[in-house]
Amino acid sequence: MLSDIEISQQNKAAPIAEIAEGIGIQSQELELYGPHKAKISFDGLKRINASKHNGKLVLVTALTPTPAGEGKSTISIGLADGLRAIGKKSMLALREPSMGPCFGLKGGATGGGYAQVVPMEEINLHFTGDIHAITAANNLLAAMIDNHIKQGNALGLDTDNIFWQRCVDLNDRALRNVNIGLGGPINGTPRADHFNISVASEIMAIFCLAKDIADLKQRLKKIIIGKTKDGRYVRAEEINAHGAMAALLRDAIKPNLVQTLEKTPAFVHGGPFANIAHGCNSIIATKTALKLADYVITEAGFGADLGAEKFLDIKCPIAGLTPSAIVIVATIRALKMHGGVAKDNLKAENVEAVRKGFENLQAHIENVRKFGVPAVVAINQFVTDSKDEINAVKKLCEQCGAEAVLVSAWENGGKGATELAQKVVELAQMSNHYAPLYNDKMPLRKKIETIATKIYHAGKVEFEPIAIEKLAEYEANGYGNLRVCIAKTQNSISADAKLIGAPSGFVLPVKDVRLSAGAGFVVVLTGNILTMPGLPAIPAAEKIDVDDEGRISGLF
C-alpha cells in the first residue's frame, strides 16, 4: 500500500495556470511560485470580488478527535472532487498546515490517500512562506516594543504588563516561559516573556479575519500590546508598528491556489488551530472562492465543539457569510474509541462499542442543529469497518433525525464521495435559518457561559479571579462587544482530555483570558490548554528525510 506522500509524488499535477483558467482567473492575475502554486494578485482579487455571483458555502466538521483519526480534510477534498464528478463547479477553501504538528505527533494536513491537495510536501513545509511572514510580523512588533522601552519608554509601558508575546512555527516547549534582555543595558531591559506557536498568534487571527489590506492595517493598529503603570491600554499604532507589519504581510495575504489530485482548484490560506485559536481559513480566500465556484467546501479544525462553533460564531458573523450545509465527519474507529475500545483493538468488530461511542457524535449533531444549518453525517470508511458497524451508525443517526452517508474518498477519490456530494447539493437547496449562538451585546461572561452550557454541555463555569478581573476591565475599556474564542482541549467536549464520549454537567474552569482587540475577540483559556505545544517522545521529525534528488520522505 502506498503512503500518502508516495501517492502525491506519483501524481502528475496540471500547470497551475490551467487550473486558474478553468475557474476564470486570468494569467496576468497569477503570481507563480513554481509550476504548481500561485497567488492571486490584488488586481485579480479586485476584479473577481466585483462579481455578483455567490456560490454556496459548505462547512466540514467532525466528532471529537481520537488517536484513530477522523479525516476532515480527506472528506473535504473528496467532497469537492465528488461534486465535480456529478457536474458541479466546486472549489476548496482550506487552512494551510503549521509545521509544528508536521514534526510532532499529528503529521501533515493535506488530506489522505486519493483525496489530497498537492504538492503535498511543499504545502506542509514552508509552502509560499505565509506563516513565516506572520511570524516575522509578530516578532517585529515584539522587537519594537522592547526597543521602545530601551529608548526611553516615552509611552510609560509597564514592563510587568506587556501582553504581546513572541512566536515561532514549531513545537518548542522550552520557549513557553523565557527571560529576555539579559546581559546588561546594551541588550535591553530584562523582563519575562513567552512564546506561542505562530498559528496561535493574534497576527494569524487578524490575517484570517481581515477582509482586505485596508482592514488588515486597521486591525493591526488595534492590537493591545500592554498597559502603562497607570493602567491605560497601549495599542500597536502608538509605536508606529502597524505599517511595517502590514508590509511584511503584503504578499502573504494574497490567497494561495493549488489543486487536488483530481485537478479540483483549492485555495489553501491561513492556518489557525481550533483548540487555541479560531480554526478557520482566511475570509479573503473563502469569499474569493465563492465568486469563482458554485460550491465552496471549507473545513474548521477539530470537533464541532471547537472549529464549527468558532466558524459559526466568529468567522461567519465577521465576514457576513451564511453556510448552506454542514458535513459532520465520523469514523467507526473513532466511535469505538469513544465507546471505550483501546487503539490496538480497533480492527475487531464491536457493534456495542460503536453504539456506546455514538453518544459523542449525537452531541455534535444536536449542537450543529442549534445554528439552524442543514447537516449530514459522513462516515469516513476504513477497510476494517464491518457492515453491521456501518449499519448501526446509519440507524442511530436516523433515530436522532440525521442521515449518514458512507464515503470512500481515501480509497476512491471523488468517485467515493458522489453520494455525499448529491446529498450536499440537496441540503444546500433547503431553507436555512442560520444564526450565531450569541449576540454582541451579551456581557463577555454570558457569552462564555452560553458556549459552555449549550455546546460543551457544562453544568457551570468557574472563573479564576484573574479572569473575572480582566473581563470586567475589558468591558470597562469598551471591549465588551467582542466575540469569544475559547481555547480548550480538542480531545474532549469538556476541558478534561480524559473525558471521552459525551460528558455533561461538569464544571468548565476558566483560568485566564487574553484580549485580541485586532482580531475582534477575547481568547478564553480553559483547563490546562497551552498555546505552545511540545514534541512527543518520538517526534515525527525523526522519520522525515530528503534524498540526493531532493525527494522528501517520511512526511505523512
N, C-alpha and C positions, 0 to 999 in steps of 0.2 A: 504494500500500500504506500502510495506517495505521500510525503508530508505536504503541508500547506505551502511551504516555500518552494518545494520541488514542483508542485502543480503550477504555482505562479511563474516560476522561471521557465517552464516548458511552454507557457502561453505566448502566442505571437500577438503582441499588442498592436493596435492600429495607431498611425500617427495621430497625435492629439489634435492636430489641425482638422483632420477628418471628423473626429468626434465632435469638435466645436461646430463645424459646418453643418452637421446633422441636426443641431438644435438652434441654428440661426445666429451663431456667433461668427462675426467676420474675421478674416485672417489678420487684419491690421489691429484688431482688438485683443489679440493674444500676445502675451509676454511669455515666451518659451523658456522653460527650464529643462532643456534637453528635448528629445523627440516625444516623450510620453507624459509630460507635465507642463502645465501652463497656468499663468494667472490672467485674469481679465482686467484690461486697462480701465482707468477711470472714465475715459470716453465711452468705452464699451458698456460699462455699468450704467452710465447716464442714459445711453440710448435704450438699452434693454429695459431698464426700470421705468421708462416713459410709456411702455406698452400698457394697454388697458387689459391685457389678458391676465387672468389669475387662475392658476391651477389649484388642485385640491391637495391639501396637506395631510399626510398620514403619519402618525407617530407610532413607533415600535418601542415597546417597553417589555417588562418581564416580571416573573415572580421573584422572590428573594433569592439572590445568588447563592450557590453552593460550590464546593470544590469540583463537583461533577460537570459544571459548565451549563450555560443556558443558550448562548448563541444569538443574541440580539442582532449583532452586526451581520452574521450569516443569514438570518431571516430577512433583515432589511435589504441586503444585496440581492438575495434570491427573489424577494418580492418585486423589487424594481425590474429584475430580469424577467420575472414571470409576467408582469404587466406588459412588457414589450412583446413577450411571446403570444399574448392574446390580442395584440394590435393596439395597445395603448401607448401614448407618448409619455414615458416616465423618466424620472431622474432621481438621483440620490443627493441628500444634503447631510453629510456625516461629520462627526468630530475627527480631528487628527490625533493620532496617538502621542502620548507623552513617552519619552524614552525611559523614564523611571521604571515603570512596570515591565518594559521590554527586557530590561536587565535584571529584574527582580523575580516575581513569582507569577504574575498574570500572563506575561508574554505580549505579543503584538495585538493589534486591534483593527485588522483589515478584513475580517470575515474568515471563512474557512472552507476547505475542500474546493468544490467547484462554484462557490459563491464568494468571490473575493474581489476587492478593488486592487488594482495594480498600477505601478510597480510596488509590490508588497514590501520589500525590504527598504526601499527608498522612502516610502510613506512612513514606516515605523522608525527609521533612523534619519534624522535631520530634515527630511522632506524638502520644502523650499525655504527653510530657516525661520518660519513664523514664530515658533516657540523660543528660538534664540533671540529674536527681536524683542519679544515680550520680556524675556529675562533681562536683556540689556536695558530696556526702558525702565523696568522695575529698579534695577540696581543703579542706574543713573540718578534716579530720584533719591535713593538711599545715600549715594555719594554726595549729592548736592546738599542734602540735609546736614550731613556731618561736616561738610566744608563750611556751610553757613555758620554752624556752631563754632568751628575753629576760628573763622574770620571775624569774630566779634559778637555773633549771635544778636544781631540788631532786632530780631523779632522776639527775643526773650524766650526761646524754646526751653522747656524744662527737660533736661536730659533723662529724667526718670519717667517722662511721659511722652516718649517718641513712639508712635503707633506703627509707623512704617517699618516693614521688615524686608530683609533681602531674600533672594530666591535662587534656585538652581534646578534644572530639569533632570534631576537624578534622585534616587532614593539614598539619602545620606543622613542617618540618624545622628551622627556626631555633630551635625551643624544645627540641630534643633535649638540649642542654647549655647551662645558664644559670648565672649568678651572681646570688644574691639577697641581700637585707639590706644593700644598698649605700646610701651617703649619710649615714652617721653613726649613732650609737647609737639615735636615736629611730626608725630604720627597721628595727631588728632586728639580728641577728648575721650578718655576712657568711659565706656558705658556698656551695659548689657545689650545684646541684640539676639535675633533669632532668624533662622532661615525657614521658608516654606518651599515646597516643591512648586515649580513655576506655574503649573496649571491651577494652583490654589491662590495665585497672586490676584489682587484686585485688578491688575492690568489685564489679565486674561479675561476676567468677567466684563470689564469695560470694552475690550476688544470684541467680545462676542455679542454684547448688547448695544453697541453703537450702530446707528443707522447709516452713518456716512462719516467723512473726515471731520466735518464741522461738529457733529455730535460727539465724535471721539475727543476732540480738543476740549469741548465744554465739560465732558465727563472727567478728563484728566485734571482740569482746573479744580474740580470739586473734591478731589481726594483729600481727606483729612490726614495730615502727616503726624500731628501730635498736638500738645497743648502748651500754652505758656504757663508760667508759675502762678498767674492769677486765674488760670482755668479757661482761657479763651482758646477755641479751636483754631488751628492754623492750617490753611489749605496749600496745595501744591503750587497754585498760581502765585502765592505770596513770595516764593523763592524763584519764580520765573522758570519753573522746570517743565511746564506743560508743552511749550513749543518744541523743545528738543526731543521730548518723549514722543510727541506725535511724528516728528521727523523720522525717528527710529522705526516707527510703526507704519510709515507711509506705504511701503511695498507689501508688508505683511497683511494689511487689511484688505487687499485685493483677493477674492476667492481663488482657491486652487482647483483647477479642473483636471481630473484623471478619468479612468474608465474601469468598468468591471471586466472580468474575463470574457463576458459575452458582449462587450463593447457598449454597454449602457453608460451614459455620461454620469459623472459624480463630482459634486463639489465636496471636498474634504477640507474643512476650515474651522479652526478654533477647537480647543480641547479641554475645557474644564471638567474635573472629576465631579461626579454627582454626590459622592459621600461627603466631600469637604468644600464643594463649590456648587454651581447651579447646573452642571452636567449636560449642556446643550451646545450644539454648533452655533456659528455666528448668524445673527439676524441678516446681515448683508448677503451671505450665501443662500440662506433659506428663501428670502424674498426675491432674489435674482432667479433662483431655480423655478419659483412659482410663475415667473414671467416667461420661462422657456419651455415648460412641460405642463402636461395636463394633470399628472400625478407626481407629487414630490414625496419621497419616503425619507423620513428623518428618524433618528434614534436618540433616546435620552438614557443616560447611564444608570446602571444597576437596576434595582427593582422599582416597581411603580410607586412605592412609598417615597422614593428619592427622586430619580430622574423625571418620571412622569409628573409628579406633583410640582416640581420646580419648572418644568416646561409649561405646565398649565397655569401655574400661579405667578411665575416670574416672566419667562420669555414671552408667552403669548400676550399678556396684558401690555407689556412694554412695547412690543412690536406691532400690536394691533392685529394679531393672527387668530384665526379660528380653525382648529383642526377639523377635518371631515370624518376621520375614523381613527381608531386606536387598535393596534395589534398587541396582544399580551402573550409573550413567548414563554413556553414551559417545556420541560423535558421530563420524560418518565424517570430518568436517573435522578434529577433534582427533586422530584416529588417523593421518590423513595428515600432520599436523604432526609427530607423534611418529615418523613414518616419514621425515622429512626434507624435506617439501614446504613451501615458503615460503607465508606467509599470502596473498599476491597470486595464488597459483596453485591455490588450494583448489577452485575451481569445476570444474576439469578432472578427468575421471575418471582415477583412478590406483589400480588394484586392488593393485599391488605395494606401493605406499606404505602402503596400508591393512594389508596383511599384515605389513609390517615394523613398523608402529606398534602392531600388536596386542600386541606383547610387553609394552607398558605396561599395557594392560587385563588381560592374563593375569596379570601380577604382582599386580594388585589383586584379581582373582578368587581367586587362591591365598591371598592374605593374609586375605581375609574368611573363607575356609573354616577358618582356624586358630582362629576363635572359635566354631565349631560351630553357626552360624545358617544356615538355608536361604537361598539367594540367587538372583537372576535379573538378567540384563543388560537394560537398557532402552536401545534405540538411539533417541536423540532426533533425529527426522528433519528434514532440511533439504531444500529443493526441489532443490538441486544434487546430492543423493545419487543415484547410479545403482543399478540393480537388481543389477548384478554386484558393486558395492562392498558393498551390504547383504547379499547372499547370502554373500559372502566372510566377513564378520563372523559371521554366523549359523553358518557351517560351522566356523570357527575356535573359536567358543565351544563348539560341540558336541564338537569334538575334545578340549577340555580339561574336558569334563564339565559344561558350563553351558548354559543355554538363553538365547537372546537374543530379545527381543520388540520389534517396531517400534512406536514411539509418535509420533503426530502431534498431540499436545496443543496445541502452539503454534498450529497452524492450525485445529484442530477442537475444542479444549477437551476436556471429559470424553469425548466420543464417540471421540476419537482415542487414548484410554487404556484402553478397556474390555478389550482383550485382556490388557494388563498387569494390570489390576485382577483379572481372573479368575485369572491366574497367581499373584498375591499371595495371594488367598484360598486357593488350593490349597497354596501353600508354608506358609501360617500354620497349616494343619492337620497339617503333618508333624512328626515327632519333632524335638526341639530339644535340642542339647547345649551351649548357650551357657556359656562360661566366659571370664573375663578372661585376658589373656596372662601375667600375673604375680600373685603374692600379696603381701600387705602385709609379710610377714616377710622378703622378699628385701632385701638391702642396696640402698641407692639406686643405687650404681654398677651393680649387677647388673640392676636394673630398666631403667636406661637402655640397657645393652648388650643386653638381651633385645629391646627395641623396635628398636634399631638393626640388629641382625642378623636378626631374624625378620620384621620388617615392611619396613625400608628395604633389607635385603639387603647391609648394610655388611660389610666384611671384619673391621674392628675399630673401636674408638672410641678416640680420643686426647683425653685430658682436659688442659686447661691447668692449671698448678699451682694457680691461684686457685680453680678449680672443685673440684679434689681436696681442697684445704684446707677449703672451705666445706661440701662434702658430709660430710666427717669431723666437722666442727663441728656440723652439723645432727643427725647421728646421736648425737653425744655429748650433745646437749641434748634428746634424746627424740623427734626428728622422723624417724627412720629408717623408720617405718611409713607415711609419706605416699605417695600416688600420684605419678607424674611426668608433667609436661606439657611435651613437647618443642617448643620454638619453632624452626621450620625453614622454609626457603623452600617455598612452595606449588608452585613451577614444576618441581620435580624430586622423584623419590623420594629422591634424595640431598640433601646440603646445598649442592650446587652447582647453581644455577639453570640453567646451560648444559647440564647432562647430561640430555637427553631420553630417551625410551624407558624401558628397564628396566635401569639401571646396577646393577652388583653388585661386591662385593669392594673397594669404595672405603673410605677412612678417613673416619669421621664426626668432625669436630672439635667438641668441646665447649668453648666459650670461657669460659662463666661459668654460674652458677646463681643463682636467687633463691628465697628461702623465702616461700611463700604459705601460712602456717600456718592462717589463717582459712578459706581455700578448701579446704585439705586436700591440697595438692600442692606439689611443687618444680618451678619453671619452669627448663628447661634450654635455654640459648641456644647455638645451633649456627651455624657458618658466619658469614655477615655479616648475620644477621637483625636487624632493627630493630623496636623497639616503638613508634616514632612514624614513620609513613610521611611521604613528601613528595609534593608535587604534581608532575605530569608537565609537559613543556614546554608543552603546550596543555591546560590543565585543562578538564574537563567543565563547570566553573562558567562558562566564557566563553560557553557556549551556552544557559544557563538564564536565563529571564526570566519576568516576570509582566505581564499586560496590565491595562488600566484597570478591568476587571471582576473582577480577582483570579485569572484563569485562568493557571496556570503552564505554561510550555512549555520544551522542551529537555531535560527530565529523562527518562532512558531506563532 
